[in-house]
Amino acid sequence: MSSRTLAPPSSNTGAERTKPTGLIACCDWLGVTFKNLTERQVIEEVLLLNPDDFIEMDIGMYGYPLSLRLGNIVILYGGRKEMGVHLSMTGKGCREYENIGKVPWKALFQVMLAVDAQFSRLDIALDDHIGYWSINRVVSKVKRNELVSRFRSAKRIEQVKIGDGSTSGETVYFGSSTSLIIIRMYNKSLEQQGREGVNPDTIPEIWNRTEIQSRKERAQTIAGLIANNIEIGTIVKGILKYYLRFVVKQKTDSNKRRWPVTKWWEHFLKNVEPLSLNQVNEMEASVEKRLTWMRKQVAPTLAVVIRAMDGEMSAIYDLIQDGMRRLKPRDQAMIRQYQESIENAG
């Protein structure tokens, strides 16, 4: 390891992919522990980076006494044996890794999961540069009781400049500090304008950010979805659709769960399916359940169709191909987890 200072270029707007819809998705925080690897192996074999580019420091975090740092990419080590080696990337660290790393997040998470890494935190974000939603709209809906949610409450925090009384930041939180899932929505453009050293001319006029902060098993599940080639933006939208539904009040119906979804929220999420992360963890057994159901309910129908067609299978294959095209993120995750269980058993 080297003691020289070397930091990769950072970017406030770097991301994994950009969509023509004006939405940009990215990983925005990573905390993961390796119980079976050394700090050098994490750098060389997982991150595919050069250990000599990291700075050795006698300062750590989270109970680790030592660290290796490359900008905001931090390797923590030197603790008790059961603590292993911990990798931490802040939002800036994620952008830095995108600039210097050799693999995308999908491949990186595949490697991490293959070596039994344990994710303690994984934040993913979706930036809106069109203006599908605004903080004022979100707050207004919550206050008017036009939100159907699995969360019990929302918290709004406003940052105000003492010098002139202007608002320099505003965030709405869904979920408590102990929740495995926390949703944050805020005006990223306004937040960047309040930062020192940021050129205002480089800040997009419209920049609304939604962040999903996940911990422990929820983080592990999201990492698995990304490793299975499910787009980060799709995961963010799916989680939002599962947890939050902004609706339009109906005077003739007192049950708001039957109220229609407001147009701006519908346009933002489009046709994505709701994503329940706790259900994803139960998917492995679902493959066996579906096979049992097919034997009982579908097999007789298939036999009738195939016999009527004198054994011709082309129509059945067409149905299967159509089904493959219509697989949802939850289905893909189920397939991956089932295949992994078969491989591990072998």
C-alpha distance (Angstrom), angle and dihedral (degrees) to the residues before:
residue distance angle dihedral
M1 . . .
S2 3.77 . .
S3 3.78 129.7 .
R4 3.81 93.4 -151.1
T5 3.78 120.4 110.3
L6 3.76 113.6 -107.7
A7 3.78 124.3 158.9
P8 3.79 127.3 171.5
P9 3.78 119.2 -125.1
S10 3.78 113.1 -84.4
S11 3.77 127.9 -141.4
N12 3.79 130.7 -162.7
T13 3.77 92.9 -158.2
G14 3.80 104.8 35.3
A15 3.80 113.1 129.9
E16 3.77 144.1 165.4
R17 3.77 97.8 -109.3
T18 3.78 142.5 -6.6
K19 3.79 123.2 -141.1
P20 3.83 128.6 -155.7
T21 3.80 86.1 -122.2
G22 3.81 89.4 75.0
L23 3.80 91.9 -108.1
I24 3.81 123.5 127.2
A25 3.81 121.3 -169.4
C26 3.79 126.7 -161.3
C27 3.79 146.8 158.1
D28 3.79 107.2 -103.8
W29 3.81 106.6 -179.9
L30 3.77 134.5 15.6
G31 3.79 132.0 -169.9
V32 3.81 117.6 169.2
T33 3.81 135.3 157.6
F34 3.80 128.6 -145.7
K35 3.81 115.5 -158.0
N36 3.81 97.1 179.2
L37 3.82 102.9 42.4
T38 3.79 135.9 73.7
E39 3.79 121.5 -126.9
R40 3.80 89.7 -104.2
Q41 3.81 92.1 51.8
V42 3.80 90.6 51.4
I43 3.81 90.1 54.1
E44 3.80 97.9 41.7
E45 3.80 104.7 31.1
V46 3.80 102.9 30.0
L47 3.81 106.0 28.8
L48 3.84 93.1 27.5
L49 3.80 90.2 -139.3
N50 3.81 132.6 134.4
P51 3.84 113.7 -97.5
D52 3.81 89.7 -150.1
D53 3.80 89.2 67.3
F54 3.81 91.8 63.1
I55 3.80 124.1 89.4
E56 3.81 117.1 -130.4
M57 3.80 113.3 -133.3
D58 3.79 133.7 -178.8
I59 3.79 89.1 -142.7
G60 3.78 124.0 87.3
M61 3.80 141.0 163.3
Y62 3.80 140.3 -131.1
G63 3.81 91.7 31.6
Y64 3.81 95.3 -49.7
P65 3.83 110.8 123.8
L66 3.82 97.9 -157.9
S67 3.79 137.0 46.4
L68 3.79 143.6 -175.5
R69 3.79 114.7 -149.6
L70 3.77 136.9 -165.3
G71 3.77 105.8 175.7
N72 3.80 104.6 -60.4
I73 3.80 94.1 -17.8
V74 3.81 105.2 102.6
I75 3.81 131.1 -173.0
L76 3.82 113.1 -163.5
Y77 3.80 120.5 -161.5
G78 3.80 146.0 138.7
G79 3.80 96.8 82.2
R80 3.79 129.4 117.8
K81 3.79 115.3 -45.3
E82 3.80 93.4 -108.2
M83 3.83 90.0 55.7
G84 3.79 92.4 66.1
V85 3.80 119.3 -176.5
H86 3.80 121.0 -41.8
L87 3.80 126.3 -152.9
S88 3.80 117.7 -156.9
M89 3.80 127.5 -174.8
T90 3.80 123.1 176.2
G91 3.79 120.1 -156.2
K92 3.81 89.1 -85.2
G93 3.79 89.4 46.9
C94 3.81 90.0 55.4
R95 3.80 90.6 51.5
E96 3.80 90.3 47.7
Y97 3.79 91.8 51.5
E98 3.80 90.4 50.2
N99 3.81 87.8 55.8
I100 3.81 98.0 47.2
G101 3.80 104.8 21.0
K102 3.78 122.9 104.2
V103 3.81 98.7 -145.3
P104 3.83 136.2 48.1
W105 3.80 122.3 -114.3
K106 3.79 92.0 -97.1
A107 3.81 93.2 59.6
L108 3.81 92.8 39.7
F109 3.80 92.5 54.4
Q110 3.80 91.0 45.5
V111 3.81 89.2 57.8
M112 3.80 92.6 44.9
L113 3.79 93.2 51.0
A114 3.81 90.9 45.4
V115 3.83 90.1 60.1
D116 3.82 92.1 46.6
A117 3.80 95.5 -108.2
Q118 3.81 115.4 177.2
F119 3.80 116.6 -135.6
S120 3.80 113.2 -144.8
R121 3.80 95.9 174.6
L122 3.79 136.1 8.3
D123 3.80 123.2 171.9
I124 3.78 121.4 -168.0
A125 3.79 125.0 -174.8
L126 3.78 141.5 -164.5
D127 3.81 119.6 -154.0
D128 3.80 118.6 -153.9
H129 3.81 114.7 -154.4
I130 3.81 94.9 168.8
G131 3.79 100.7 60.4
Y132 3.80 101.9 -115.1
W133 3.80 88.2 157.2
S134 3.79 139.5 7.7
I135 3.80 134.7 -156.3
N136 3.81 90.1 -113.3
R137 3.80 91.2 54.8
V138 3.79 92.5 48.1
V139 3.81 94.2 47.4
S140 3.80 91.7 45.1
K141 3.80 92.1 53.4
V142 3.80 92.5 48.5
K143 3.81 93.2 49.2
R144 3.81 92.7 46.7
N145 3.81 90.4 53.1
E146 3.79 91.2 -114.9
L147 3.79 97.3 131.7
V148 3.80 126.2 95.4
S149 3.79 108.1 -160.7
R150 3.78 145.2 156.7
F151 3.80 87.2 -134.8
R152 3.79 118.4 87.0
S153 3.79 97.8 -144.3
A154 3.78 145.4 4.9
K155 3.79 129.2 -137.7
R156 3.79 125.5 -147.9
I157 3.82 120.4 -160.9
E158 3.80 122.7 -172.5
Q159 3.79 123.3 -167.3
V160 3.81 114.2 -151.4
K161 3.81 129.7 -167.8
I162 3.80 109.3 -124.3
G163 3.80 91.6 -152.1
D164 3.80 97.5 63.9
G165 3.81 105.4 0.6
S166 3.79 93.5 -117.1
T167 3.80 122.7 145.2
S168 3.80 112.5 -105.6
G169 3.78 98.1 173.8
E170 3.78 141.8 7.5
T171 3.80 127.6 -174.2
V172 3.79 134.8 178.0
Y173 3.82 116.4 -153.3
F174 3.80 127.3 -160.3
G175 3.81 115.2 -168.3
S176 3.80 132.7 30.3
S177 3.80 127.7 -89.5
T178 3.81 89.2 -99.9
S179 3.81 95.8 49.4
L180 3.79 119.0 115.7
I181 3.81 86.2 -137.5
I182 3.81 125.5 41.6
I183 3.80 123.5 176.9
R184 3.81 119.3 -154.0
M185 3.80 124.2 -172.0
Y186 3.78 121.5 -176.4
N187 3.79 147.5 146.0
K188 3.81 101.7 -94.7
S189 3.79 92.3 -176.2
L190 3.81 91.4 58.0
E191 3.80 91.1 45.2
Q192 3.82 92.2 52.4
Q193 3.81 92.0 48.8
G194 3.79 89.0 59.4
R195 3.80 93.9 54.6
E196 3.77 123.2 99.4
G197 3.78 116.8 -119.6
V198 3.80 95.0 22.4
N199 3.80 116.0 124.1
P200 3.84 106.2 -130.7
D201 3.81 90.1 -148.5
T202 3.82 90.4 65.0
I203 3.81 94.7 54.0
P204 3.84 115.9 98.0
E205 3.79 112.9 -118.9
I206 3.81 90.5 -130.9
W207 3.78 116.0 39.5
N208 3.79 116.9 146.5
R209 3.78 115.7 169.7
T210 3.80 131.5 -157.5
E211 3.80 115.4 -167.0
I212 3.79 127.9 -168.1
Q213 3.80 110.9 -157.9
S214 3.80 110.4 -164.4
R215 3.79 129.8 -177.3
K216 3.80 138.0 -166.0
E217 3.82 113.8 -24.2
R218 3.80 92.6 6.5
A219 3.82 89.8 54.8
Q220 3.80 89.6 47.5
T221 3.80 90.5 52.4
I222 3.81 94.3 48.9
A223 3.81 90.7 49.0
G224 3.79 88.1 53.1
L225 3.80 91.9 51.4
I226 3.81 91.8 50.7
A227 3.82 90.4 46.8
N228 3.80 87.1 53.3
N229 3.81 90.0 60.3
I230 3.79 97.0 -103.6
E231 3.80 108.9 147.2
I232 3.79 117.3 -109.6
G233 3.80 90.8 -130.8
T234 3.81 90.9 54.5
I235 3.81 90.5 51.1
V236 3.82 92.5 49.7
K237 3.80 91.7 48.9
G238 3.80 92.7 45.3
I239 3.80 92.0 52.7
L240 3.81 91.2 46.6
K241 3.79 91.1 50.6
Y242 3.80 90.7 50.4
Y243 3.82 95.6 48.4
L244 3.83 105.8 29.9
R245 3.80 133.0 41.1
F246 3.79 117.8 171.0
V247 3.79 108.7 -157.9
V248 3.80 142.7 -171.9
K249 3.80 115.6 -114.8
Q250 3.81 116.5 -115.5
K251 3.79 116.3 -154.7
T252 3.79 92.0 -155.7
D253 3.82 95.2 53.5
S254 3.81 124.5 54.8
N255 3.82 93.8 -170.6
K256 3.80 105.1 88.8
R257 3.80 91.8 -167.1
R258 3.81 86.3 74.3
W259 3.81 94.1 49.5
P260 3.82 116.5 111.0
V261 3.80 121.0 -104.2
T262 3.79 114.2 -98.9
K263 3.82 113.3 -105.5
W264 3.81 98.4 -119.9
W265 3.82 92.0 53.8
E266 3.78 91.0 45.8
H267 3.82 91.4 51.1
F268 3.80 90.9 48.6
L269 3.82 96.5 51.0
K270 3.81 96.5 32.7
N271 3.84 114.2 -176.1
V272 3.80 98.5 -28.3
E273 3.80 116.4 140.6
P274 3.83 120.1 -117.4
L275 3.81 110.3 -99.0
S276 3.80 118.8 -145.1
L277 3.80 107.8 -169.6
N278 3.80 94.2 -164.6
Q279 3.80 89.4 55.5
V280 3.81 90.6 52.3
N281 3.80 88.3 62.5
E282 3.80 89.3 58.2
M283 3.80 95.8 49.1
E284 3.78 98.8 96.7
A285 3.80 92.4 71.3
S286 3.80 90.2 45.1
V287 3.82 92.5 71.9
E288 3.80 90.7 61.4
K289 3.81 90.1 45.0
R290 3.81 91.3 52.5
L291 3.79 91.6 48.6
T292 3.80 90.4 51.5
W293 3.81 90.3 48.7
M294 3.82 90.9 50.2
R295 3.81 91.5 52.3
K296 3.80 91.4 51.9
Q297 3.80 102.3 36.2
V298 3.81 110.2 19.0
A299 3.81 105.4 33.9
P300 3.85 95.4 74.1
T301 3.81 91.5 49.1
L302 3.81 91.8 48.5
A303 3.79 90.3 50.0
V304 3.81 91.2 52.5
V305 3.82 93.5 49.4
I306 3.81 95.4 45.5
R307 3.80 93.4 45.6
A308 3.79 91.8 48.0
M309 3.81 88.6 53.2
D310 3.82 92.4 48.7
G311 3.78 92.6 -111.8
E312 3.80 95.3 -49.2
M313 3.84 106.3 152.8
S314 3.82 101.6 -176.2
A315 3.81 94.0 98.8
I316 3.82 90.4 51.0
Y317 3.80 91.4 49.5
D318 3.81 89.3 50.0
L319 3.80 89.7 53.8
I320 3.80 90.9 50.3
Q321 3.81 92.3 49.2
D322 3.79 90.3 49.4
G323 3.79 89.3 50.7
M324 3.82 91.1 50.3
R325 3.80 90.0 55.6
R326 3.80 90.8 50.7
L327 3.81 97.0 50.6
K328 3.80 111.6 133.3
P329 3.83 127.0 -144.6
R330 3.80 89.6 -100.0
D331 3.82 90.6 53.6
Q332 3.81 92.1 48.8
A333 3.79 91.4 49.8
M334 3.81 90.0 49.9
I335 3.81 91.0 52.7
R336 3.78 92.7 49.3
Q337 3.80 94.5 48.4
Y338 3.79 92.3 47.6
Q339 3.81 92.6 49.7
E340 3.80 90.5 48.4
S341 3.81 91.0 52.4
I342 3.83 89.9 52.6
E343 3.82 91.9 49.1
N344 3.80 92.6 48.1
A345 3.78 91.2 48.8
G346 3.80 90.1 53.3
